[in-house]
């Protein structure tokens, strides 16, 4: 009876830890950051509902938690343009951890309905990939990132 009670308590504790770790290891805090009437940007977690809603699931991201990547991965920037090459929606920063202020400051400088692909290229160069969409295209930029806490490379 006593041994069975201990096993039951141990099972409950393990399940509680497992559920709490899985619930906190991926916190989706995707949201829009408004800076003005036509300026602002989205902060989006890869694979989040907002990512799907914005149609940017094809962003060139790579998970830093991949055990073969040793903490290296990629965040991404996504810019939606109409057929004329004018920014038609707020840019999106697809980020796994803490956003880099270098990118958030630059994203805030683009004006929806006014900024052009040439303006984005002036900051970030040629896009790594372009996705065609019915009303225009999405230009993606990969941002290489490193998370030392995910580096399980076996070094001593």
LUMDREN-317947 format. One record per residue (C-alpha): x, y negated, z. Coordinates in nm, 3 decimals. Each point is the difference from the previous one (the first is absolute). Layout:
! LUMDREN-317947
<r><px>X</px><py>Y</py><pz>Z</pz></r>
...
! end
This chain:
! LUMDREN-317947
<r><px>0.000</px><py>0.000</py><pz>0.000</pz></r>
<r><px>0.276</px><py>-0.246</py><pz>0.099</pz></r>
<r><px>0.207</px><py>0.082</py><pz>-0.315</pz></r>
<r><px>-0.301</px><py>-0.046</py><pz>-0.223</pz></r>
<r><px>-0.071</px><py>-0.341</py><pz>0.152</pz></r>
<r><px>0.361</px><py>-0.111</py><pz>-0.062</pz></r>
<r><px>-0.021</px><py>0.113</py><pz>-0.364</pz></r>
<r><px>-0.326</px><py>-0.188</py><pz>-0.045</pz></r>
<r><px>0.147</px><py>-0.319</py><pz>0.149</pz></r>
<r><px>0.313</px><py>0.037</py><pz>-0.217</pz></r>
<r><px>-0.214</px><py>0.044</py><pz>-0.312</pz></r>
<r><px>-0.207</px><py>-0.308</py><pz>0.082</pz></r>
<r><px>0.314</px><py>-0.206</py><pz>0.064</pz></r>
<r><px>0.159</px><py>0.112</py><pz>-0.329</pz></r>
<r><px>-0.315</px><py>-0.075</py><pz>-0.197</pz></r>
<r><px>-0.030</px><py>-0.342</py><pz>0.163</pz></r>
<r><px>0.362</px><py>-0.084</py><pz>-0.084</pz></r>
<r><px>-0.041</px><py>0.128</py><pz>-0.355</pz></r>
<r><px>-0.311</px><py>-0.208</py><pz>-0.065</pz></r>
<r><px>0.142</px><py>-0.314</py><pz>0.159</pz></r>
<r><px>0.325</px><py>0.025</py><pz>-0.200</pz></r>
<r><px>-0.183</px><py>0.055</py><pz>-0.328</pz></r>
<r><px>-0.236</px><py>-0.288</py><pz>0.076</pz></r>
<r><px>0.279</px><py>-0.247</py><pz>0.075</pz></r>
<r><px>0.261</px><py>0.114</py><pz>-0.251</pz></r>
<r><px>-0.196</px><py>-0.148</py><pz>-0.291</pz></r>
<r><px>-0.189</px><py>-0.312</py><pz>0.095</pz></r>
<r><px>-0.178</px><py>-0.155</py><pz>-0.298</pz></r>
<r><px>0.002</px><py>-0.372</py><pz>0.061</pz></r>
<r><px>-0.037</px><py>-0.095</py><pz>-0.368</pz></r>
<r><px>-0.143</px><py>-0.349</py><pz>-0.036</pz></r>
<r><px>-0.004</px><py>-0.324</py><pz>-0.198</pz></r>
<r><px>0.218</px><py>-0.294</py><pz>0.112</pz></r>
<r><px>-0.167</px><py>-0.324</py><pz>-0.109</pz></r>
<r><px>0.234</px><py>-0.295</py><pz>-0.043</pz></r>
<r><px>-0.223</px><py>-0.236</py><pz>-0.197</pz></r>
<r><px>-0.300</px><py>-0.002</py><pz>-0.233</pz></r>
<r><px>0.188</px><py>0.181</py><pz>-0.281</pz></r>
<r><px>0.312</px><py>0.117</py><pz>0.180</pz></r>
<r><px>0.049</px><py>0.302</py><pz>0.219</pz></r>
<r><px>0.094</px><py>0.365</py><pz>-0.026</pz></r>
<r><px>-0.104</px><py>0.346</py><pz>0.112</pz></r>
<r><px>0.205</px><py>0.205</py><pz>0.246</pz></r>
<r><px>-0.088</px><py>0.358</py><pz>-0.088</pz></r>
<r><px>0.105</px><py>0.337</py><pz>0.140</pz></r>
<r><px>0.073</px><py>0.265</py><pz>-0.265</pz></r>
<r><px>-0.298</px><py>0.229</py><pz>-0.050</pz></r>
<r><px>-0.236</px><py>-0.223</py><pz>0.201</pz></r>
<r><px>-0.363</px><py>-0.063</py><pz>-0.097</pz></r>
<r><px>0.095</px><py>-0.358</py><pz>-0.094</pz></r>
<r><px>0.271</px><py>0.135</py><pz>-0.231</pz></r>
<r><px>-0.262</px><py>0.207</py><pz>-0.182</pz></r>
<r><px>-0.247</px><py>-0.292</py><pz>-0.007</pz></r>
<r><px>0.262</px><py>-0.227</py><pz>-0.160</pz></r>
<r><px>0.096</px><py>0.269</py><pz>-0.251</pz></r>
<r><px>0.368</px><py>0.002</py><pz>0.099</pz></r>
<r><px>0.043</px><py>0.363</py><pz>0.097</pz></r>
<r><px>0.257</px><py>0.039</py><pz>-0.281</pz></r>
<r><px>0.244</px><py>-0.235</py><pz>0.175</pz></r>
<r><px>0.358</px><py>0.134</py><pz>-0.003</pz></r>
<r><px>0.028</px><py>0.065</py><pz>0.374</pz></r>
<r><px>0.207</px><py>0.271</py><pz>0.167</pz></r>
<r><px>-0.051</px><py>0.113</py><pz>0.359</pz></r>
<r><px>0.296</px><py>-0.059</py><pz>0.233</pz></r>
<r><px>-0.122</px><py>0.297</py><pz>0.206</pz></r>
<r><px>0.085</px><py>0.243</py><pz>-0.283</pz></r>
<r><px>0.260</px><py>0.228</py><pz>0.164</pz></r>
<r><px>0.202</px><py>0.016</py><pz>-0.322</pz></r>
<r><px>0.019</px><py>-0.380</py><pz>-0.035</pz></r>
<r><px>0.189</px><py>-0.050</py><pz>0.332</pz></r>
<r><px>-0.196</px><py>-0.313</py><pz>0.092</pz></r>
<r><px>0.012</px><py>-0.159</py><pz>-0.345</pz></r>
<r><px>-0.320</px><py>-0.086</py><pz>-0.182</pz></r>
<r><px>-0.174</px><py>-0.272</py><pz>-0.196</pz></r>
<r><px>-0.268</px><py>-0.255</py><pz>0.066</pz></r>
<r><px>-0.154</px><py>-0.180</py><pz>-0.297</pz></r>
<r><px>-0.146</px><py>-0.325</py><pz>-0.125</pz></r>
<r><px>-0.301</px><py>0.005</py><pz>-0.233</pz></r>
<r><px>-0.116</px><py>-0.289</py><pz>-0.219</pz></r>
<r><px>-0.328</px><py>0.023</py><pz>-0.194</pz></r>
<r><px>-0.011</px><py>-0.209</py><pz>-0.318</pz></r>
<r><px>-0.273</px><py>-0.057</py><pz>-0.255</pz></r>
<r><px>0.065</px><py>0.062</py><pz>-0.371</pz></r>
<r><px>0.143</px><py>-0.351</py><pz>-0.036</pz></r>
<r><px>0.266</px><py>0.073</py><pz>0.264</pz></r>
<r><px>-0.151</px><py>-0.222</py><pz>0.269</pz></r>
<r><px>-0.022</px><py>0.122</py><pz>0.361</pz></r>
<r><px>-0.362</px><py>0.109</py><pz>0.042</pz></r>
<r><px>0.006</px><py>0.132</py><pz>0.357</pz></r>
<r><px>0.212</px><py>-0.057</py><pz>0.310</pz></r>
<r><px>0.328</px><py>0.192</py><pz>-0.007</pz></r>
<r><px>0.037</px><py>0.303</py><pz>0.224</pz></r>
<r><px>0.292</px><py>0.106</py><pz>0.217</pz></r>
<r><px>-0.019</px><py>0.377</py><pz>0.046</pz></r>
<r><px>0.202</px><py>0.049</py><pz>0.318</pz></r>
<r><px>0.067</px><py>0.299</py><pz>0.227</pz></r>
<r><px>0.126</px><py>-0.180</py><pz>0.309</pz></r>
<r><px>0.062</px><py>-0.367</py><pz>0.080</pz></r>
<r><px>-0.032</px><py>-0.240</py><pz>-0.296</pz></r>
<r><px>0.316</px><py>-0.185</py><pz>-0.102</pz></r>
<r><px>-0.046</px><py>-0.379</py><pz>0.028</pz></r>
<r><px>0.209</px><py>-0.053</py><pz>-0.313</pz></r>
<r><px>-0.278</px><py>0.163</py><pz>-0.203</pz></r>
<r><px>-0.298</px><py>-0.139</py><pz>0.192</pz></r>
<r><px>0.127</px><py>-0.358</py><pz>-0.047</pz></r>
<r><px>0.043</px><py>0.050</py><pz>-0.373</pz></r>
<r><px>-0.339</px><py>0.171</py><pz>-0.040</pz></r>
<r><px>-0.161</px><py>-0.301</py><pz>0.163</pz></r>
<r><px>0.134</px><py>-0.229</py><pz>-0.271</pz></r>
<r><px>-0.202</px><py>0.157</py><pz>-0.284</pz></r>
<r><px>-0.332</px><py>-0.164</py><pz>-0.089</pz></r>
<r><px>-0.284</px><py>0.221</py><pz>-0.119</pz></r>
<r><px>-0.128</px><py>-0.120</py><pz>-0.339</pz></r>
<r><px>0.311</px><py>-0.209</py><pz>-0.064</pz></r>
<r><px>0.322</px><py>0.200</py><pz>0.053</pz></r>
<r><px>0.126</px><py>0.193</py><pz>-0.301</pz></r>
<r><px>0.204</px><py>0.314</py><pz>-0.050</pz></r>
<r><px>0.299</px><py>-0.224</py><pz>-0.082</pz></r>
<r><px>-0.029</px><py>-0.157</py><pz>0.348</pz></r>
<r><px>0.011</px><py>0.342</py><pz>0.166</pz></r>
<r><px>0.294</px><py>0.108</py><pz>-0.219</pz></r>
<r><px>0.189</px><py>-0.316</py><pz>0.106</pz></r>
<r><px>-0.011</px><py>0.124</py><pz>0.362</pz></r>
<r><px>0.022</px><py>0.377</py><pz>-0.039</pz></r>
<r><px>0.130</px><py>0.076</py><pz>-0.352</pz></r>
<r><px>-0.153</px><py>0.258</py><pz>-0.231</pz></r>
<r><px>-0.267</px><py>0.224</py><pz>0.155</pz></r>
<r><px>0.101</px><py>0.363</py><pz>0.065</pz></r>
<r><px>-0.331</px><py>0.118</py><pz>-0.143</pz></r>
<r><px>-0.318</px><py>-0.132</py><pz>-0.157</pz></r>
<r><px>-0.343</px><py>0.160</py><pz>0.034</pz></r>
<r><px>-0.262</px><py>-0.086</py><pz>-0.261</pz></r>
<r><px>-0.347</px><py>-0.075</py><pz>0.139</pz></r>
<r><px>-0.318</px><py>-0.094</py><pz>-0.193</pz></r>
<r><px>0.029</px><py>-0.374</py><pz>0.073</pz></r>
<r><px>0.379</px><py>-0.029</py><pz>-0.041</pz></r>
<r><px>0.293</px><py>0.163</py><pz>0.179</pz></r>
<r><px>0.169</px><py>0.047</py><pz>0.338</pz></r>
<r><px>0.375</px><py>-0.066</py><pz>0.026</pz></r>
<r><px>0.179</px><py>0.196</py><pz>0.274</pz></r>
<r><px>0.330</px><py>-0.073</py><pz>0.171</pz></r>
<r><px>0.165</px><py>0.262</py><pz>0.222</pz></r>
<r><px>0.179</px><py>-0.123</py><pz>0.313</pz></r>
<r><px>0.262</px><py>0.237</py><pz>0.138</pz></r>
<r><px>-0.032</px><py>0.039</py><pz>0.378</pz></r>
<r><px>0.182</px><py>0.189</py><pz>0.271</pz></r>
<r><px>-0.139</px><py>0.116</py><pz>0.334</pz></r>
<r><px>0.280</px><py>0.127</py><pz>0.226</pz></r>
<r><px>-0.255</px><py>0.167</py><pz>0.228</pz></r>
<r><px>-0.103</px><py>0.230</py><pz>-0.286</pz></r>
<r><px>0.361</px><py>0.093</py><pz>-0.085</pz></r>
<r><px>0.038</px><py>0.360</py><pz>0.112</pz></r>
<r><px>0.308</px><py>0.059</py><pz>-0.215</pz></r>
<r><px>0.179</px><py>0.217</py><pz>0.255</pz></r>
<r><px>0.292</px><py>-0.236</py><pz>0.060</pz></r>
<r><px>0.161</px><py>0.004</py><pz>0.340</pz></r>
! end
